[in-house]
Amino acid sequence: MTHWTVDHAALVLAEAERARTDRPPLTAEWPELDLDTAYQVQHRLVGHKTANGERVAGVKLGLTSRAKQRRMNIDSPLTAWLTDRMSLDPGLPLNTTTLIHPRVEPEIVFVLGRRLSGPGVTAGQALEAVAEVRAGLEVIDSRYVDYKFALPDVVADNASSARFVVGAHVCRPEELALDLEGCVLDVDGEVADTATGAAVQGHPAEALALAANSLWERGIALEPGWIVLTGGLTDAVPARTGSSITARFTHLGDLTLDCR
């Protein structure tokens, strides 16, 4: 029997990502893994990335749908980390061979203009810290077989973070009704799904506020210049080699990711 520890779990996940090989969820072998310990694993996993020269570029939110939260018995989005090496320049293709089983979902993206820290942050206060709103596509890539995992597993795995691309078109938050901002997700020219910003916690700023308060409990603040992926507006679609995935927003513009 393997004696599971935070360090061992982080190394196992780092190796799965490096080798592009999926594995059973941690909880299959470490059933005692709880949410607090999973966040410690996530912290250690990101520590491996920064030790190898990556720089923290921001955060992402997961499980921002209230329906999904009820199913997972939580009342706040998950938080995870973005690094500069996860970022793709707009227009550049996604090399699917560098990942395990990538999927793509559209996001409303915030770029912070000032520091944001809990406790007690409201949606209005959170939005005041936002300098820019942009379109985004996130590429997720679970290190677990068939994306099957319990809540602590996905937290430990940095919420399946892999790649992301942010659109060039910039809006100010006060210019938009973000809960009404529409998005059509196309795959190879066919509509795969549609949503509005209300799919994210009722309003993306609500998700940002909850994230700020949740991170404060772990002694973390959101810093100026950080990118915040506020959560998938639709279900993620597979990023198959040769496919083209486009998010068409009402005001934030179109953003396309080609998979080579």
N, C-alpha and C positions, 0 to 999 in steps of 0.2 A: 504493500500500500504506500502510495506517495504521501508524504506529510506536506500538506498544502500550507503555504504561507503567502503573504502579500507579495514578497519578492519573487517567489517561485511562479505564482500566477502571472505576474507581469512579464516575466521572462518567457513563459509559455506562449502568451499572446503576442509578444514581440516577435518570437521566432515564427509563429504561424503567419504573421503579416509578411515577414521577410521572405519566407519560403513560399508564399502564396499557396498555402495549404490549409484547408478548413479542418476543424476538429470538433469533437463533442463539446457541449457546454461545460463550463467549470463545475456547475452545480451537480452534474452527473457524477462527479468524483469528489466534490467538496460540497456536500449538501448544507453544511453549516454556513456557507458564504451568505452574508447579509448585506443590506444596502450600504451601510456605513463602511464596512470592510471593502466592498466593491469600489467605492469612491477612493479608498486608499490604494487599491490596485491600479485604478485609472491614473491617479497622481503619479505612481511609480512608473507606469507605462509611458506617460508623457515625459517623465524625467529621463527615460532612456533616449527619447527622441531629441530632447534639448542637449543631452550629453553628447549626442552625435552631430551637433551643429544646427539642429532645427531651432527656429524661433517661434515662440507663441505669437499667433496673429489674431486670436480672438476666441470666441466660444460659439458653440452650436447648442440649440435646444432640441430635445427629442420628446416624443410623446406629448405634443402640445394639443392634440385633440382631446377634448373632455371625455368623449366616448372611450378612447383608448385608455385614458387615465383611470376611468371607472373599472375597466376590465383588469387593469394591473394593480388596482387598489392603491393608487397614489392620488395626491391632490395638487401636484405641481410638476412642471416639465422636468425632464432630466437635463443635466448640463454635461457638456464634454468640451474638448479642446480642439482648436484648429491651429495648425502650424503653417509656416510659409511654404514648406515643401508640398503641402496639400493643394496649394493654389494653382489653378490653370489660367493662363491668359485667354481672354475671349478670342474665339476664332481658331484656337489651336485644338487639334483632335485629342480625344482620350485614348490612350493606348491600353486597351482592355487586357492585354497579355501581362500587364504589371499588377493585375488584381485577381481576386479569386472568382467572385460572382457578382460583379458590380450592378447596382441599380441606381436610378436617377430620380430625383424629385425636385419640383420647383419650390423656390423659397422667396419670401420678402426679406431683404438683407438690410440691416442697419450698420452704419459706420458711426462710431461714437465720437462726439466732439469734445466731451468732457468726462471726467471720472464719475462713475455711478456706483454707489455702495448702499447696502441696506444698513439698518433694518427699516421696515415700514415704507419702502418705496412704492409709490402709486404709479398707475399707468401714465398719468399726466406728467409726473416727475420724470419717469423713465423716458418719455418722448422728448422732454426738454433737453435731455443729454444727447439726443441723436442729431448728428450733423447732416447725414445723407441717408437717403433711402434708394436702394437699387434692386434690380432683378437679380435673381441668383438661381443656379442649379447646383444641387449637392449630389455627389456620387457617394453612396454608402456601399460598404463591402464588409459584411459580417465575417468574422473569423470562425464562425460556427457553421456546421453542416446544415444546409437548407434553411438558414436563418431561423433555426429553432433554438430558443433560449428562454430562460427566466429573467426577471427584472435585474437581479444582481449581475447576471452574465453580461447583459448588454451594457450596463454601466461600466463594468470592469473593462470591457472591450472598447472604451471611449466612444460609446454609442455608435459603433460601426463606422466611424469617421474614416474617410479615404481621400477624396478630392472635392474641390468646389471651384466654381467659376462665378464671377460677379460681373454684371453688365456694366457698360460704360455710361449709360444714361443715368443722370443724377437728378433726383427730386429732393426738395426740402420736405420734412415731415408735415409741416403746416399746409402744404399744397395738396395733400391727398386725404381722402377718407379711406384710411387703410383697411378698415373692416369691409369696405365695399370694393376694394381694388380687385378686379377680376383677373383670372388666369386660365388660359386654355393650354393644356399640355398635348403637343402633337408628337407622334412617333411615325417617322417616314411619311409625313404628310397627312396622316389620319389622326383624328381627335381621340386621345386615350382617356382624358379626364378633364374636368373643369372644377373650379373652386373660386372662392373669394378669400380675402384676408381674414374674414370671420372664422375660417376653419382653424385658425391658430389662436386658441384660447379665447375666442370671441373677438379679439383684436390683438395684433402682434405686439402692441405696447404692453398689454396685460402679461404676455409671456415674458417680455423683457423685464418687467417689474418683478415677477415671481422669480426669475433667474437671479436678479440682483440680490433679492432677499435670501434666496437659498444659498448662493455663494458666500454671502456675508456670514452665514452660520459656520462656514469652513474657513473664515478669515480671509476671504478673497474679494477684491473689488474689480469692477470692469473698468479698463483703462482707456484714456483717449486714443483714438486711432484704431482701436480694435474693431474687427468685423464681427458681427453677430448674425448668425443664421437663425432666423426666428422659428423655424420648424416647417416641415413639409406641408404644402397646401393640399396635395393629393397623395394617393398611394404612390409608392415608387414603382417605376417601370424598369424592366431589365435593360441593361446597356449591352445589347448584342453587337458583336463585331459587324461593321458595315451599316449599322443603323444611324439615324439622325434624329435627335430629340430636341424639340423646341418648346420653350415656354413663351407664350404670347400674353403680355400683361396689358391692361387697359391704358395705363399711363406710364409704366416703367419700361416699356419697350419690349422688343423680342430678344431672346437669348437662345442660341443654338449650340448644341454639343454634338459633334460628329465622332463616332466610335470607330476606330481603325483596328 
